[in-house]
Amino acid sequence: MRLRRTAVAVLSAVAVTSAGLTAAATAATAAPHASVVFAAPAWQAWTAYAVGARVAYNGSEYEAVQGHTSLPGWEPPNVPALWKLATGGPTTPPGTPGQPGAPSVTGTTNSAISLTWGASSGTVTGYRVYEGGAQKAQVTGTSATISGLGTCETHTYTVKAYNAQGESVASSQVTGTTTGCTNPDPPGKLPGAPYLYMGWGNPPSPATVMDATGVKSFTMAFILAQNGCNPAWDGQRPLTGGTDASAINTIKSKGGSVEISFGGWSGNKLGPNCSTPQAFAGAVQKVIDAHGPAVVDFDIENTDEFENYTVQDRILNGLKIVRQNNPNVKIVVTIPTFKTGLSAAGIRLVNQAKALNVPIDNYTIMPFNFGGTDMYQDTVNASEGLKSSLKSAFGWSDAEAYAHMGISGMNGKSDQGETTTPATWTRIRDWAKSKGLTRLSFWSTNRDRVNGGGAPQAEWEFTRITAGF
């Protein structure tokens, strides 16, 4: 998975440092009150703001935390990496109710989702349920049923209390899916597992993300080589006893599972540093013994592994040993793609896996950084190209090929500036489900903050979508 490309990295770094300000940004969306008057000037687009500058927006006062020139869409509530609520500034109109307690789903049917939540403090006239900015229900109690939905649809809601003074801060989000899904999960399907990288980008607590989104699995990145053929997190953090091991333990303690990813775009990798398939498999075994992953993911990229056929064969032969010693651990390879299908190196890898009888459970492509213009259709076309390569090599039917396929995307803007929006990612997920693909991931949970991928999105929005896989 490619990391730290300049254009995306700059904006991502701005956004991912803002985890502690997210609640403040949410609070800032409350309706203004006529009696609130600010000395600060109104926020404007195309304006240079220095650190400490104050502006008024939508009934609240904000202070700039980074110098920048504002752009449309960078309104203070939308970009908490750039703005914080000013000290002493009201977060809601005076006299409005307190924030409702976290909502939960209490029931679903083919056409409805039922919710409940904790009561707000203060004087409460009632509650409004929102999906994005659209009101979906208004009730006087602390439960509601949103009806008129389609079968097998996923929806995300927030709740606001209201009275004559205005609305409260929105509750935390809750996601539910209606019943009636007709496509059963194919055998071997893996839970949606976004990448989580504890060595970069203000890594979030997996417990926080799991509670907010319902996601049950993460792909932990990356195992690299340290002092030869020795596995270490990022090639430098200890295999056990550090932040990575702590995150894995947290995920498992909450009933989740982990995939562990080896390699990536950059860094000192095991493939070139382990001189034989046996040595490579031995390094992988140390990781499996330490963490007990459900899946091992081999992110084979770049000229040192993907396009170096000696190393490619070393990895493939090593995977045969890994399977012999760990029959219950799934094996995934993640590789680059063109918009129409695999490159020569990718086709070669698939054909060699067949020739060497390598037991790979899933072939995942990375449909980005490939000159994409329509990221949904380009991803579908690339996946169909992978399907053709798998059918040609293994003689599989369409269904068999799809059942050995996965997609690993990138939220927001890619290194090349391609943009995948939450709506596009939802379409990609739904296409993958409809065809019976067995893996869905994206880079990365670290970037999955408010506008953290360089394009408009809510906090953990791509993770929430991926959890619906």
Rosetta blueprint (number, residue, H / E / L):
1 M L
2 R L
3 L L
4 R L
5 R L
6 T H
7 A H
8 V H
9 A H
10 V H
11 L H
12 S H
13 A H
14 V H
15 A H
16 V H
17 T L
18 S L
19 A H
20 G H
21 L H
22 T H
23 A H
24 A H
25 A H
26 T H
27 A H
28 A L
29 T L
30 A L
31 A L
32 P L
33 H L
34 A L
35 S L
36 V L
37 V L
38 F L
39 A L
40 A L
41 P L
42 A E
43 W L
44 Q L
45 A L
46 W L
47 T L
48 A E
49 Y E
50 A L
51 V L
52 G L
53 A L
54 R E
55 V E
56 A E
57 Y E
58 N L
59 G L
60 S E
61 E E
62 Y E
63 E E
64 A E
65 V L
66 Q L
67 G L
68 H E
69 T E
70 S L
71 L L
72 P L
73 G L
74 W L
75 E L
76 P H
77 P H
78 N H
79 V L
80 P L
81 A L
82 L L
83 W E
84 K E
85 L E
86 A L
87 T L
88 G L
89 G L
90 P L
91 T L
92 T L
93 P L
94 P L
95 G L
96 T L
97 P L
98 G L
99 Q L
100 P L
101 G L
102 A L
103 P L
104 S E
105 V E
106 T E
107 G E
108 T E
109 T L
110 N L
111 S L
112 A L
113 I E
114 S E
115 L E
116 T E
117 W L
118 G L
119 A L
120 S L
121 S L
122 G L
123 T L
124 V L
125 T L
126 G E
127 Y E
128 R E
129 V E
130 Y E
131 E E
132 G L
133 G L
134 A E
135 Q E
136 K E
137 A E
138 Q E
139 V E
140 T L
141 G L
142 T L
143 S E
144 A E
145 T E
146 I E
147 S L
148 G L
149 L L
150 G L
151 T L
152 C L
153 E L
154 T E
155 H E
156 T E
157 Y E
158 T E
159 V E
160 K E
161 A E
162 Y E
163 N E
164 A L
165 Q L
166 G E
167 E E
168 S L
169 V L
170 A L
171 S L
172 S L
173 Q L
174 V E
175 T E
176 G E
177 T E
178 T L
179 T L
180 G L
181 C L
182 T L
183 N L
184 P L
185 D L
186 P L
187 P L
188 G L
189 K L
190 L L
191 P L
192 G L
193 A L
194 P L
195 Y E
196 L E
197 Y E
198 M L
199 G L
200 W L
201 G L
202 N L
203 P L
204 P L
205 S L
206 P H
207 A H
208 T H
209 V H
210 M H
211 D H
212 A H
213 T H
214 G L
215 V L
216 K L
217 S E
218 F E
219 T E
220 M E
221 A E
222 F E
223 I E
224 L E
225 A E
226 Q L
227 N L
228 G L
229 C L
230 N L
231 P E
232 A E
233 W E
234 D L
235 G L
236 Q L
237 R E
238 P L
239 L L
240 T L
241 G L
242 G L
243 T H
244 D H
245 A H
246 S H
247 A H
248 I H
249 N H
250 T H
251 I H
252 K H
253 S H
254 K L
255 G L
256 G L
257 S E
258 V E
259 E E
260 I E
261 S E
262 F E
263 G E
264 G E
265 W L
266 S L
267 G L
268 N L
269 K L
270 L H
271 G H
272 P H
273 N H
274 C L
275 S L
276 T L
277 P H
278 Q H
279 A H
280 F H
281 A H
282 G H
283 A H
284 V H
285 Q H
286 K H
287 V H
288 I H
289 D H
290 A H
291 H H
292 G L
293 P L
294 A L
295 V E
296 V E
297 D E
298 F E
299 D E
300 I E
301 E L
302 N H
303 T H
304 D H
305 E H
306 F H
307 E L
308 N L
309 Y H
310 T H
311 V H
312 Q H
313 D H
314 R H
315 I H
316 L H
317 N H
318 G H
319 L H
320 K H
321 I H
322 V H
323 R H
324 Q H
325 N H
326 N L
327 P L
328 N L
329 V L
330 K E
331 I E
332 V E
333 V E
334 T E
335 I E
336 P E
337 T L
338 F E
339 K L
340 T L
341 G E
342 L L
343 S L
344 A H
345 A H
346 G H
347 I H
348 R H
349 L H
350 V H
351 N H
352 Q H
353 A H
354 K H
355 A H
356 L L
357 N L
358 V L
359 P L
360 I L
361 D L
362 N E
363 Y E
364 T E
365 I E
366 M E
367 P L
368 F L
369 N L
370 F L
371 G L
372 G L
373 T L
374 D L
375 M H
376 Y H
377 Q H
378 D H
379 T H
380 V H
381 N H
382 A H
383 S H
384 E H
385 G H
386 L H
387 K H
388 S H
389 S H
390 L H
391 K H
392 S H
393 A H
394 F H
395 G L
396 W L
397 S L
398 D H
399 A H
400 E H
401 A H
402 Y H
403 A L
404 H L
405 M E
406 G E
407 I E
408 S E
409 G E
410 M E
411 N L
412 G E
413 K E
414 S L
415 D L
416 Q L
417 G L
418 E L
419 T E
420 T E
421 T L
422 P H
423 A H
424 T H
425 W H
426 T H
427 R H
428 I H
429 R H
430 D H
431 W H
432 A H
433 K H
434 S H
435 K H
436 G L
437 L L
438 T L
439 R E
440 L E
441 S E
442 F E
443 W E
444 S L
445 T H
446 N H
447 R H
448 D L
449 R L
450 V L
451 N L
452 G L
453 G L
454 G L
455 A L
456 P L
457 Q L
458 A L
459 E L
460 W L
461 E H
462 F H
463 T H
464 R H
465 I H
466 T H
467 A H
468 G L
469 F L
